[in-house]
């Protein structure tokens, strides 16, 4: 199996990747046909590595350069002795010179292209080379029929550059989109592959830079950056060998109206497991005493009013407010008290819903909305948020300041200034269960309390990646059945090797 190229951290919009492509061709004299040959060969290597037993290959080729990559792969498959069938969609009389040359090479090797009528059933692997990154409108007609047939097939799909029908900039499905088992992306990674519907459509993501000169990347400023725990853990200083609880940060978690004590318990426990030296939970007196029965390491204080909160808040380095807070008078009073303090804040759940009623801005906080909360904060519909998650995160940050964590598949962290937004590439569908957001809130607060030099975006990005990595470890490949408590229990394992000698 060929060595897999590492996935870069730089992400780009579709127009930027096309600019990188032009730069390689025009400034560095790499013919477009050569880039196409490299792309098709790299894709065939992935096909062979992932599906070594596949003998019957079906290539669906559009009329653009994406289709040209498919012709190259088909020619390579023929040369390897595989049974290849290539079906075309679109007007191939208008294809580029490079694509025409690739089609000619395929024919020279004995290949025959046929117009698509229906999807044959006797195939081992389908190669999606229909539509590239330039798609801007909804897929319809014959194209949509072909994509729907691909998704109904039992054969796995390898998508070239991006699954057909997926918006490269936003990760939205434009009418219909191929759901691939694997995707190989060329030259630059597209930001839409990592958020919204992107991860579900792309499957396992591979990358090949096509051996273009590194200098071409200086011509474009990345639009976003991919983040994962492997990289973001470098933001946290190693813990000194003589550390004690007083040097590891004090987190205060505020929330837990009657009937919702579990939310603050999860947030508090996550903060402890993520390394906070001390965690105090300020919650409703009705159940304050009960929290210590199951987690005695938490310091629990029952507060009936804002006045009772101030003593606990005085000792805190970071305050996390919102889990189970409720939207009634008790929760409102506690939130107002917290907002009146000069503390670093993590704002989640009902605190966000209350904030939507009376918006305000500050710079030293982290807001953690899911799409529903984001819609309320921006006075939009959830569909508007999901239509372009990057734009929504930017709008939230512009209105409320600080750093914004827009949760969901491909969580986005957007901070102030010129630093590009971060997109977490870890995580899994088993994390779609109650309490995961409460755990994330505690983790953000804990990391920020331990590393006060971090700005809000750095603290949030590191925590999002730690949360996702813990979810991946706890799920162990499962796609459901994961509890927030399972994730929390794995957190210490992610810090192995962090002690300073």
N, C-alpha and C positions, 0 to 999 in steps of 0.2 A: 504493500500500500504506500503510495507516495506521501511524503511528509506534507501535512496540511499547513498552509500558510496561516500565521496568526491573524485573527480578526483585528483590524485597526481600531483605534479609539476615535478617530476623526470621522464625522458624519457630514454629508453634504445634501443639498437640494439637487433635483434632477438637472436643472440648468447649469449648476456648477460642475457636475460630473461631465456634462457635454462640453463645457469649457475646458476641463482637464483633458478630455479626449482630443479636442482641437489643438490644444497646446502641444500635446505629444506629436500630433501629425504635422502641424505647421512650423513649430519652433524647433522640434527635435528630429524632424525628418523621418518619422516612423510612418510608413504608408498605412492608410486605413485598412488595406487588404491584409497587411501583416498583423495588425492588431486583431482583426477578425479571426485570422488563423490561430493566433495565440489563445483567443477566447474559446474558440470551438474545441481546441485541443485540451485546454485546461478543464473544460466542462466534461469532455469524454473521460479524462482521468478520474474525475469525481464519480462519474457513472460507473466506471469499472471498479473503483475502490468500494463504493457503497453497495453495488449490486453485481458482484462478480459472477453470479450464476445466470444473469440475464442474457438471453440469446436473441429475443425478438424485441427490436427497438422501434418504437413509433415516434417520429418527429413531426410536430405540428409547427409549420413555419409561416410567419407573416411576411409581408412584402418589405419590411424595413430591415435595418441592420441587425435587429434581434433575430429575424429569420435567417439572415446571412450566417450568424453564429450557429444556427441550427443546421444549415447546410454543411458547414465545416465539421460539426460533430457527426453528422450522418456519414460523411465521407470517411472519417476516421473509423467509425464503427464498421463500415464495409471493408476497409483495409484489414480490420482485426478479425474478419470472417463472421461477423454477426449478420443476422437477418434484419434488414432495415427497410422500413416503409416510411416515406415522407409525404405528408399531405399539406397542401398549401391553402391559405386563405388570403384574400386581398388581391390587388392588382399588381402582379409581379412584373409587368412590363415597365413599371416606373421605379424599380428598385435601383439602388446605388450601384456604381461600378464595382465596388468591393463585394457587394452581395451577389451581383451577377457573376463575378469571377468565382465565388464560392459555389454557386449553383452549377457552373460549368465543370468545376473540378469533381463535384459529386456525380455528374453525368458521365464524366470520363472514367470514373471508377465503376461504372455500371449501374449507378443509381437512377431511379425514375421518380419524378415528382408527379403527384396526382392531385387534382382539386379535391378539397375536403367535401364529402357528402355525408358521411356518418363515421362514427368512431368504431374501428374494428375491435372485437373482443379478445382476440388471440394475441395479446402482447404482454411482455414481461415488464416493460418500463416505458413511460411516456415522457418525452422531452417537450417542454413548453417553450417554444421560441416564437410565440405569436405576436406579442405586443411588448414594447420596451418601456423606457422611462418617460417617453414623451406624451403618454396618454393623459388627456385633460378632461374628457367627457365620458359619460356613462357608456359602457359596452352594451351593444344591442344587436338585434338581428342574428345573422349567421354566426357572428363572433360569440355572442352570448350563448347560443345553442351549443357551440363547440366547447366552450368553457364549462357549461353545465354538464355536458357529456363526459368531459374529463373528470370532473368531480364525482360523477356517479360511477366511474370505472373503479374496479378493484386494483388496477395496476398503480404502483407508486409513480410519482411525478417528480422529475427534475426540472426546475425552472431556471432559465438562463437570464441572468442579471436581476430580474425581478419577476414575481408571478404576474402573469397577464391579468389586467383589470385592477391591480393594486396601485393606488396613488403613491408615487415615490416620495412626495413631500409630506404627506399627512398620515399615511397608513390606512386610509379609508378605502373601502371597496367601491369601485365605480361601476355600479350595476351588477356585474358578476366578476368574480376573481378566482383564479386557480388556487386551489389549496394543495401546495406542494409538500412532498416529504422532505425535499432539500432544495436549496437555492444556491447558485454560485453567482456572486456579484463581482463585477470587474472594475478595476481602476479606483473607484471611490464608493464607499458604502452609502446607501441612500437612507436618510433619516427615517422615512416612513416604514422601513422594514423592522423598526424596533419598537413601535408603539401602536396603539389602537389595534386594528386587525392585522397589522404587519407580521408579528410573530406567528400568529395562527396560520397565515397564508404561506409564509416563507419556509416553515419547518426548520430543519437544521441548516444553518447558514455557513457557507464557505466563501472564501475570498481569494481572488487572484489579481495582483496588481499589473499583470501582463508585462512585467519587466520594463515599465516606463521609467524614465529618469526621475529620481526623487525631486529634482528641481521643479518639476511641473506643479507640485503641490504648493509651492510658494506663491503661485498666481491666484489662489483662492483662499479666502478665510473660511474655515469650517463653520457650518451653520449650527451644528450641535456636536456634542461629544458623548460617546458611549462610555459608561462607567460600570465597573464591577468591583466586588470586594477585593479581588486580587490587587487592583490598582489603588483603590480608595483607602485601604488599610494603611497605606503609607502616610496618610494625613495625620494619623494618631501617633503621638510619641510613645515609645516603649515605656512600660511602667517600671519605675525604679525598684530595685530589690528591697529597699527599706520603706516602701510605700505603706501607708496605713489609711484607715477609712476617712480620716480627716483631710487627706491629700487627694482623694479620689472623687471629690465633688459631691454636693448635696442637691438632690432633686426633690422638688415638691410637686406632687400630682394633686390637682384640684378637680373634683367631680364626684359622681356617684349619688345622684338623687335617689330617693326611695325606689327600690325595685331595680336599680341599675348598678349595684355595688360591684358586679363582676368586671365592669369596664375599667374602673380605677384600680382594682386589684391586678388585672392583667398589665396595665400600663406601669404600675409600681413594680411588679415582679420583673417585667422586661427591663426596666431601668437598673434593677439590681443585677440581673444576669448579664447586662451589657457593661457592667463594671462600675456603676456609681457606688461610692463608698457609703452613702446614707440616702435613704429614700423615706420621705414623709408623705403620707396620704391624708389630705384634708377632705373629709367626706361628711355626708349627712349623719347626725347623731343616731338616727334610727338603727343603723347597722354598723357603726364604727367598730364596736367591740367584736363583731363577728369576723372581720377581716383577719384579725390576728390568729384566729383559730386554725387557719389553713396556711398562713404565711407569717409566722411570728417575726421574721426579720424586718418586716415593714413597721415603721413607726406610724401609727394611725391616730388621727386627731378628729374627733367629732366637732363640726362647726355648724352652728345654727344661723350665724349671720356673718357679715363681712368683718365685723370687729374681731371675731374669733379667729379669723384667717391671718391677721397681721403678724401675730407672734410667730407662727410657723413660717410665714413668708420671709421674715427677717433673717432667717438662717439659710435660706435657699440660694444656691448659685443659679439654678435654672428652674422655672416654673412651667409645668405642663398643665394646661387647663382645657377641659372639654369632655373627656370620656365620661359618659353617663351624667353630664351636668344638668340636662333638662333645659327647658325653655321657660320655666315658671319663675316666680319672684326670687326664690332661693338661688337658682343658678344665675339669674341676671345680677343679683347683688354681689355674688362671689366674683363673677367676671369683671364687673366694674371695679371691684377692689383690686383685682390682679392688674387690670389695665392702668391703674393709678400708680403702680409701683415701677421703679426703675430696675427692672430685671430682664434678663433674657427669657423670652417666652416661646413655648411651642403651643400652638392653638389648633385644636382639633374638634371634630364632632359638633356637639350642640353649641360650643363656644363660637364656632364658625357660623352656625345658623343665627345666633344672636348678633354676631358681628354684621351679618347681612342686613339686619334691621337698622343698624346705626353704624354705617361704615366709618372707619377711621384708618389712618395710616401711621406706621412707625417702621423704623429701619432694623431694629434689633429683635426681630421675631421670625419664626418659621410657621407658616400656615400650611395645613395638610389636608386639603379638601379632596374628597372623591368627586366624580363628575356631578352628582346631584347637588352637593354643597357648593361646588364651583358655579353651577348654574344659578343658585340663589345669590351668591356673592356678586355675580355679574349681571343679575336680572335677565338671564337668558334661559333657553331650554337646554335640557341635557343633550339633545341632538346637536345643538349649536356647539356645545363644548366638544363633543366627540368628533364633530366634523373636521376640526383642526385643533388638536390638543396643544400643539406648539403655540398657536396664536392665543388660545385660551390661557395658557400658563403665563404668557407675556402680558396679557391684559390684566390678569390678577395681580401680577407683580407691580405693574404700572399704577394700579389703583390703590393697592394696600401696602406696598413697600416690602422690605425684608426679603425673605426667600419663600417661594411657593413650591410645595410638593403636590403636583397633580397626580393622584394615585390612579392605578389601573394597570392594564397590561402595557408594559413599557412606561413605568412611572417617570415623569418629567420633573426635574428640579430646576427652577428658574430663579436667578438672583439678580441683583442690581448691576448696573454698569455694562461693560462691553464683553464680559465673560460669556461664552455661549452656554445655552441651556444644556443640562446633563440628562441623559436617558439611560436608565438602568436596564442592562441586558440580561440580568439574572432573574430568577423567579419562575413559578410554574403554576398551572391551573389548580393544583390542590390547595393553593393559598386562598382560594375564593371561599372563605368561610368566616364566620363571625369572630370578632375579637382581634383580627390581624391588624386593623388600623390602630387599635388601642396599644398593641405591642409596639408598633412602629413609633407611636408618640413617645412611649417610654424610652425607646432606644435612642431617638434623636436627643431627648433631654439628657440622657446619660452620657452620650459621647460629647455633647457640648459642655456639660459640667466638668468632664475630665480634661477637656482640651479647650480652655476658654480663649485661646489665641485664634481658633478657627472662626471664620466669618459665618453668617447664617447659611449661605449656600454650601460651603464646605462641610459643615456639621450635618446638614440635611442629606447631602449626597453620600457621605460616608455611611450614615445611618440607614438610608434606603438600601444601599448595597449590602450592608451587614444583614439587614432584615431579609432580603431576597436570598442571600447565600445560605442563611440559616434555614429558610424555607426549603431550599433545594436539598440541603443535607437531611432535613427531617423527613421530607417526602420520599426520599430514596427511590425516585422514579415513578412513584404513584401519582395518579392524576386526580385523586379525591381522598377524602377521609382525614385530611390533616387538620389538627386543632391548633389554635393559637398557642396553647400551652406546650404542644410538641415543639413548635418553633422556638419558643422561649428557652426550653430546656437545652437546645443545641447551641445556644449563643456562646457559652464559654469555650467551646471547642474551636470556634473561629478565631480565638485570640492566642492559640498555641504558638509559642515562640516569640511572644511580645515582651517578655521580661528583660529589662536592661541589666547586664552583668555589673 
